[in-house]
Amino acid sequence: MAEPTHSINATGLADILERVLDKGIVIAGDIKIQIADIDLLTIKIRLLIASVDKAMEMGINWWQEDTYLSTKAREKELNEKQEELNKRLEKLEAQNFPS
């Protein structure tokens, strides 16, 4: 028979989650594989848990520049590529059809 849960437990969990997102928490660790004092593999793991507002306050906003996550970043990249292609086209046209 399962014990009934109380709203106090849910409130406690919500409070903890709110504090973590408000303040942020960092978990860091390194994994290193060595044989005879020779590093074969090093993996650095860094995990930050925070709200978006807190992350931006700390200067972390990589998702805004990631073309897979941001439509604005994707549009910016496409516009830059289009400008580059237009310049290349103008250069080719100038070479083939001099005025």
Sine and cosine of phi, psi and omega as CSV:
sin_phi,cos_phi,sin_psi,cos_psi,sin_omega,cos_omega
0.00,0.00,0.80,-0.60,-0.03,-1.00
-0.98,0.20,0.63,-0.77,0.04,-1.00
-0.98,0.21,0.61,-0.79,0.03,-1.00
-0.94,0.35,0.61,-0.79,0.06,-1.00
-1.00,-0.01,0.52,-0.86,-0.04,-1.00
-0.96,-0.29,0.47,-0.88,0.02,-1.00
-0.90,0.43,-0.35,0.94,0.03,-1.00
-0.90,0.44,-0.67,0.74,0.03,-1.00
-0.89,0.45,-0.69,0.72,0.00,-1.00
-0.90,0.43,-0.65,0.76,0.02,-1.00
-0.91,0.41,-0.65,0.76,0.03,-1.00
-0.88,0.48,-0.69,0.72,0.03,-1.00
-0.91,0.42,-0.67,0.74,0.03,-1.00
-0.89,0.45,-0.64,0.77,0.03,-1.00
-0.90,0.44,-0.68,0.73,0.01,-1.00
-0.89,0.45,-0.72,0.70,0.01,-1.00
-0.88,0.47,-0.66,0.75,0.02,-1.00
-0.89,0.46,-0.67,0.74,0.02,-1.00
-0.90,0.43,-0.69,0.72,-0.01,-1.00
-0.88,0.47,-0.71,0.70,-0.01,-1.00
-0.93,0.37,-0.56,0.83,-0.01,-1.00
-0.96,0.29,-0.70,0.72,-0.05,-1.00
-1.00,-0.01,-0.56,0.83,-0.06,-1.00
1.00,-0.01,0.44,-0.90,0.06,-1.00
-0.60,-0.80,0.64,-0.77,-0.01,-1.00
-0.88,-0.48,0.75,-0.66,0.09,-1.00
-0.87,-0.49,0.82,-0.58,-0.06,-1.00
-0.76,-0.65,0.56,-0.83,0.05,-1.00
-0.27,-0.96,0.39,-0.92,0.03,-1.00
-0.81,-0.59,0.63,-0.77,0.11,-0.99
-0.88,-0.48,0.82,-0.57,-0.04,-1.00
-0.76,-0.65,0.75,-0.66,0.06,-1.00
-0.92,-0.38,0.84,-0.55,-0.03,-1.00
-0.76,-0.65,0.53,-0.85,0.18,-0.98
-0.74,-0.67,0.85,-0.53,0.01,-1.00
0.80,0.61,0.75,0.66,0.02,-1.00
0.87,0.50,0.39,0.92,0.08,-1.00
-0.93,-0.38,0.85,-0.53,0.02,-1.00
-0.95,0.31,0.87,-0.49,0.06,-1.00
-0.99,-0.10,-0.58,0.81,-0.06,-1.00
-0.42,-0.91,0.73,-0.68,0.10,-0.99
-0.77,-0.64,0.80,-0.60,0.04,-1.00
-0.85,-0.52,0.84,-0.54,0.05,-1.00
-0.97,-0.24,0.82,-0.57,-0.04,-1.00
-0.91,-0.41,0.82,-0.57,0.05,-1.00
-0.76,-0.65,0.80,-0.60,-0.01,-1.00
-0.78,-0.63,0.82,-0.58,0.06,-1.00
-0.88,-0.47,0.81,-0.59,0.07,-1.00
-0.91,-0.42,0.89,-0.46,-0.01,-1.00
-0.33,-0.95,0.26,-0.97,0.08,-1.00
-0.96,0.30,0.31,-0.95,0.02,-1.00
-0.87,0.49,-0.68,0.74,0.00,-1.00
-0.87,0.49,-0.69,0.73,-0.01,-1.00
-0.92,0.39,-0.66,0.75,0.02,-1.00
-0.88,0.48,-0.70,0.72,0.01,-1.00
-0.91,0.41,-0.58,0.82,0.06,-1.00
-0.88,0.47,-0.55,0.84,0.02,-1.00
-1.00,0.10,-0.04,1.00,0.02,-1.00
1.00,0.02,0.28,0.96,0.02,-1.00
-0.98,-0.21,0.90,-0.43,-0.01,-1.00
-0.51,-0.86,0.59,0.81,-0.08,-1.00
-0.86,0.50,-0.48,0.87,-0.03,-1.00
-0.92,0.39,-0.37,0.93,0.02,-1.00
-0.97,0.25,-0.39,0.92,-0.02,-1.00
-0.98,-0.21,-0.14,0.99,-0.02,-1.00
-0.98,0.18,0.86,-0.51,-0.07,-1.00
-0.94,0.35,-0.30,0.95,0.05,-1.00
-0.99,0.13,-0.36,0.93,-0.07,-1.00
-0.95,-0.33,-0.35,0.94,-0.11,-0.99
-0.84,-0.55,0.83,-0.56,0.06,-1.00
-0.90,0.43,-0.64,0.77,0.01,-1.00
-0.88,0.47,-0.68,0.73,0.02,-1.00
-0.90,0.43,-0.62,0.78,0.02,-1.00
-0.91,0.42,-0.69,0.72,0.02,-1.00
-0.89,0.45,-0.65,0.76,0.03,-1.00
-0.88,0.47,-0.71,0.71,0.01,-1.00
-0.89,0.45,-0.68,0.73,0.02,-1.00
-0.90,0.44,-0.65,0.76,0.04,-1.00
-0.90,0.44,-0.65,0.76,0.03,-1.00
-0.90,0.43,-0.67,0.74,0.02,-1.00
-0.91,0.42,-0.63,0.77,0.01,-1.00
-0.90,0.43,-0.67,0.75,0.04,-1.00
-0.89,0.46,-0.67,0.75,0.01,-1.00
-0.89,0.45,-0.68,0.73,0.03,-1.00
-0.91,0.42,-0.64,0.77,0.05,-1.00
-0.88,0.47,-0.65,0.76,0.03,-1.00
-0.91,0.42,-0.67,0.75,0.02,-1.00
-0.91,0.42,-0.64,0.77,0.02,-1.00
-0.90,0.44,-0.70,0.72,0.03,-1.00
-0.87,0.49,-0.65,0.76,0.01,-1.00
-0.91,0.42,-0.69,0.73,0.03,-1.00
-0.91,0.42,-0.65,0.76,0.02,-1.00
-0.91,0.42,-0.61,0.79,0.02,-1.00
-0.91,0.41,-0.57,0.82,0.01,-1.00
-0.95,0.30,-0.63,0.78,-0.07,-1.00
-1.00,0.06,-0.48,0.88,-0.03,-1.00
-0.78,-0.63,0.95,0.31,-0.01,-1.00
-0.91,0.40,0.56,-0.83,-0.01,-1.00
-0.99,-0.12,0.00,0.00,0.00,0.00
